[in-house]
Amino acid sequence: MPDVHPYAKELAQKIGASSKRQVSIKARTLLKGFGYFRRTATIIQEINRQLEQCNLACDFNLVYPHDLDHRVGIRLAAAGPKQELQAASIQSGIGQKVDPITASVAATVEIFTDFGSGSGFIVHPDGLVVTGRHVINNEEGIALRKVKVCLFPQQKNEKTVEGTVFRSHRRLDFALLWLDGPGPYPILPLGDPQQARHTQTVYAIGAPAGLPNTVTRGIISNPLARFNSIECLQSDAAIDRGNSGGPLVTEAGQAIGINLWGLGDFDAAKFSVPIDYLQEDIKAAIQAGREQCLKATFCPVCGFSDFTEPTWFCRNCGVQWTAREKK
């Protein structure tokens, strides 16, 4: 393996000698081992490439862990069914790698409410899901607190769990929710939309017309398009009803946007909100953890999460709570 970093070989030897076939190290130590002192999308991609050459997998990405002094697990990529759930390193039963897009499909979910359905994708193994705000709204444009989420739709391990919405944004049209139930769940690593370029190949994943696990391929038509006064990623990947909230994925299997809008029937006018718009919200959610997020007061009007002592009004938008809204 002439192109393999010595630190990757060292990790492979440690894991091979471990009875658990995995090791746990600080994210900062992992970076330094490969000669880096900060994390960027490019650096993470290179570290994962080095690990893959030694048949290793790791959950390290742009938002997980939120603190570089927290530990990440590094394991044999084909260590067993529990590890196979990790989207960035899904393996077949005989150790053959599944391509990044197939792995991305495993981390994409269907979301159902009494008012419609859409898509979403998991960005943390404990069950943090990104979707579109309009996917979890009722007919009055008020965000719902509880939704149904289908994992692995139309697969032999399909199951439906409840999801609890704790953050959303009207203008940017995104929402965050936690899945009910223990993980680990398959995750979709986040990429850097700032690196998107004209004609770059991308994939839209979701459930258009209720057809789950649907992947469409296209190119970036404009990496700096403006739609609804928001800087968006414009592509010609087919995005239809049911795709809303699903990921726009690079060939490396990294989500760089949330698929949300289309302009009429124009094929080249499909728009995705860049993932970096909500990167701080994702980091804050991971740092707070599931329990704290679900204890926060959620405003269904503006989507604000208040972690302080609840009041009779939303501290962000000022709406007065009703008994139904104060949850």
C-alpha positions in Angstrom: 0.0 0.0 0.0 2.4 2.7 -1.2 0.0 5.6 -0.8 -1.1 4.7 2.8 -0.2 7.1 5.6 2.0 5.5 8.3 -0.6 6.5 11.0 -3.3 4.6 9.1 -1.2 1.5 9.1 -0.5 2.0 12.8 -4.2 2.2 13.5 -4.9 -0.9 11.4 -2.3 -2.8 13.5 -3.8 -1.7 16.8 -7.3 -2.7 15.7 -6.1 -6.0 14.3 -4.6 -6.8 17.7 -7.7 -5.7 19.6 -10.3 -8.3 20.6 -13.0 -5.7 19.9 -11.7 -4.9 16.5 -11.9 -1.2 17.2 -10.2 1.6 19.1 -11.5 4.9 20.5 -9.3 8.0 20.3 -9.8 11.8 20.6 -10.7 13.5 17.3 -7.8 15.9 17.9 -5.4 13.0 18.2 -6.7 11.5 15.0 -6.1 14.8 13.2 -2.6 15.2 14.6 -1.8 11.6 13.7 -2.3 12.5 10.0 -0.5 15.8 10.4 -3.4 18.2 10.7 -4.5 20.7 13.4 -8.0 21.6 12.3 -10.9 19.9 10.5 -12.1 20.9 7.1 -14.1 19.0 4.5 -11.0 18.3 2.4 -9.0 17.1 5.5 -11.8 14.8 6.6 -12.1 13.4 3.1 -8.4 12.6 3.0 -8.4 11.0 6.4 -11.3 8.8 5.4 -9.6 7.9 2.2 -6.5 6.8 4.1 -8.6 4.7 6.5 -10.6 3.1 3.8 -7.3 1.8 2.2 -6.7 -0.1 5.4 -10.3 -1.4 5.5 -11.1 0.9 8.4 -14.1 3.2 9.0 -14.7 6.2 11.3 -17.7 8.5 12.0 -15.6 11.7 12.1 -17.1 14.5 10.1 -17.6 18.3 10.0 -20.0 18.3 12.9 -19.3 15.1 14.9 -18.0 15.2 17.4 -18.7 18.8 18.2 -15.6 19.0 20.5 -12.3 17.8 19.1 -11.4 16.5 22.5 -14.2 14.0 22.4 -13.5 10.5 21.2 -14.4 8.8 17.9 -14.5 5.1 17.2 -12.3 3.6 14.5 -13.1 0.0 13.5 -12.8 -2.6 10.8 -15.1 -1.6 8.0 -16.6 -5.0 7.8 -16.7 -5.6 11.6 -20.4 -6.7 11.7 -24.0 -5.7 11.4 -23.9 -2.9 14.0 -21.0 -1.2 12.2 -22.7 -1.7 8.8 -25.3 0.7 9.9 -22.8 3.5 9.7 -23.5 5.2 6.3 -20.0 6.4 5.6 -18.7 2.9 5.7 -21.4 0.4 4.9 -20.0 -2.9 3.8 -21.5 -6.0 2.2 -21.5 -9.3 4.1 -18.4 -10.4 2.2 -16.5 -7.2 2.8 -17.1 -5.7 -0.6 -17.6 -1.9 -0.3 -20.9 -0.4 -1.1 -20.5 2.8 -3.1 -21.1 6.2 -1.4 -24.4 6.9 -3.1 -25.9 3.5 -2.0 -24.6 4.3 1.5 -26.3 7.8 1.3 -29.6 6.1 0.4 -29.4 4.1 3.7 -29.2 7.3 5.7 -32.2 9.0 3.8 -35.6 8.6 5.4 -39.3 9.2 4.6 -41.2 11.6 6.8 -45.0 11.4 7.2 -47.6 13.7 8.8 -51.4 14.0 8.5 -50.8 16.7 6.0 -48.3 15.1 3.6 -44.9 13.5 3.3 -41.4 14.3 2.4 -37.8 13.2 2.9 -35.0 13.8 5.4 -31.5 12.5 6.2 -29.7 11.4 9.4 -26.5 13.3 10.3 -25.7 11.8 13.7 -25.7 8.2 14.9 -28.0 9.0 17.8 -30.7 9.9 15.3 -30.5 13.6 14.4 -32.4 14.2 11.2 -32.4 17.2 8.8 -35.5 17.9 6.7 -37.5 20.8 5.3 -39.7 23.0 7.4 -42.6 22.8 5.0 -42.4 19.0 5.3 -43.3 19.1 9.0 -45.8 22.0 8.8 -49.6 21.8 9.1 -52.0 23.4 6.6 -51.7 26.7 8.5 -47.9 26.8 8.2 -47.4 25.9 11.9 -44.7 23.4 12.7 -45.7 20.1 14.1 -43.9 18.7 17.1 -44.3 14.9 16.3 -43.9 13.2 12.9 -43.5 9.6 11.7 -40.2 8.6 10.2 -39.7 5.5 8.0 -36.2 4.0 8.1 -35.0 1.7 5.3 -38.3 2.0 3.4 -39.3 -1.0 1.3 -36.3 -3.0 2.7 -36.4 -6.1 4.8 -35.3 -4.1 7.9 -37.9 -1.3 7.3 -39.3 0.3 10.5 -41.3 3.4 11.4 -40.4 5.4 14.5 -41.6 8.7 15.9 -39.5 11.9 15.4 -39.7 15.0 17.6 -39.1 18.4 16.0 -37.1 20.8 18.1 -35.8 23.4 15.7 -37.0 24.9 12.4 -36.5 28.0 10.3 -39.2 29.6 8.1 -37.0 31.5 5.7 -34.4 28.9 5.1 -37.1 26.2 5.2 -35.2 23.6 7.3 -36.1 21.6 10.4 -34.2 19.4 12.8 -35.7 16.5 14.7 -34.5 13.6 16.9 -35.6 10.0 16.3 -37.2 8.1 19.1 -35.2 5.0 19.9 -31.6 4.1 20.5 -29.0 4.1 17.7 -26.7 3.8 16.1 -28.4 5.0 13.0 -26.7 5.2 9.5 -25.4 8.7 8.9 -24.8 10.9 5.9 -21.5 12.9 6.2 -21.7 16.6 5.6 -19.7 18.2 2.8 -18.6 21.7 2.0 -21.1 23.5 -0.3 -18.5 26.3 -0.7 -16.5 23.9 -2.8 -19.4 23.3 -5.3 -18.6 24.2 -8.8 -20.3 24.4 -12.2 -21.0 21.0 -13.8 -20.1 19.1 -10.7 -22.0 15.8 -10.6 -24.6 15.6 -7.7 -27.4 13.3 -6.7 -30.8 14.1 -5.2 -32.1 11.4 -2.9 -35.7 11.1 -1.6 -39.2 9.8 -2.2 -40.8 11.7 -5.1 -44.5 10.7 -5.4 -44.0 8.4 -2.4 -41.3 6.3 -4.2 -38.6 5.8 -1.6 -34.9 5.2 -2.3 -35.1 7.2 -5.5 -31.9 8.7 -6.8 -31.6 11.2 -9.6 -28.3 12.5 -11.0 -27.5 15.9 -12.4 -25.0 18.6 -12.3 -24.6 21.9 -10.5 -26.1 24.4 -12.8 -25.1 27.4 -10.6 -23.3 27.1 -7.3 -24.2 30.7 -6.3 -27.8 31.0 -7.5 -30.3 33.2 -5.7 -33.8 32.0 -5.1 -36.3 33.5 -2.6 -33.5 36.0 -1.8 -31.4 33.1 -0.5 -28.1 31.9 -1.9 -28.8 28.4 -3.1 -27.2 25.5 -5.0 -29.0 25.2 -8.4 -28.9 21.9 -10.2 -30.7 19.9 -12.9 -31.1 16.8 -10.7 -34.8 15.9 -10.8 -36.5 17.2 -7.6 -40.2 16.6 -7.3 -42.9 16.4 -4.6 -41.7 14.0 -2.0 -38.0 15.0 -2.5 -38.4 18.0 -0.2 -36.1 17.7 2.8 -33.8 15.1 1.2 -30.1 15.5 0.6 -28.2 16.8 -2.4 -25.1 14.5 -2.4 -21.7 14.6 -4.0 -20.0 11.7 -5.7 -18.1 11.2 -2.5 -21.3 10.6 -0.6 -21.4 13.9 1.3 -24.5 16.0 1.7 -24.0 19.6 0.6 -27.6 20.8 0.5 -31.2 20.2 1.4 -33.5 19.7 -1.7 -36.4 22.1 -1.3 -37.7 24.0 -4.3 -38.2 24.0 -8.1 -39.0 26.8 -10.4 -42.0 25.7 -12.5 -41.2 22.8 -14.9 -37.7 24.1 -15.7 -35.3 21.1 -15.6 -32.3 23.2 -14.7 -34.0 25.2 -12.0 -34.0 23.0 -8.9 -32.8 24.6 -5.7 -31.1 23.2 -2.6 -30.3 25.2 0.6 -26.6 24.8 1.3 -25.9 22.7 4.4 -23.6 25.3 5.9 -26.6 27.6 6.6 -27.6 25.3 9.4 -24.2 23.9 10.4 -24.2 25.9 13.7 -27.7 24.6 14.5 -26.5 21.0 14.0 -23.5 21.6 16.1 -25.6 23.1 18.9 -28.1 20.2 18.7 -25.2 17.6 19.0 -23.6 19.5 21.9 -26.9 19.8 23.8 -27.8 16.2 23.1 -31.2 14.5 22.5 -32.6 14.9 26.0 -31.8 18.6 26.4 -33.2 19.4 22.9 -36.4 17.6 23.6 -36.8 19.4 27.0 -36.4 22.8 25.3 -39.5 24.9 24.6 -40.2 24.8 20.9 -42.0 27.6 19.1 -44.1 26.1 16.3 -44.5 29.6 14.7 -40.9 30.7 14.3 -39.2 27.4 15.1 -37.0 28.7 17.9 -35.8 26.4 20.7 -35.6 28.0 24.1 -33.4 26.1 26.6 -34.0 28.6 29.4 -36.9 28.8 31.9 -40.1 28.8 29.8 -42.2 32.0 29.6 -45.8 32.7 28.4 -44.4 34.0 25.1 -41.6 33.1 22.6 -38.5 35.0 23.3 -37.6 35.0 19.6 -40.8 36.1 17.8 -43.0 37.2 20.7 -46.0 34.9 20.0 -48.1 34.2 23.0 -48.4 30.5 23.9 -51.6 28.7 24.0 -52.0 25.4 25.9 -51.7 23.5 22.6 -48.5 25.4 21.5 -46.6 25.4 24.7 -44.7 22.1 24.3 
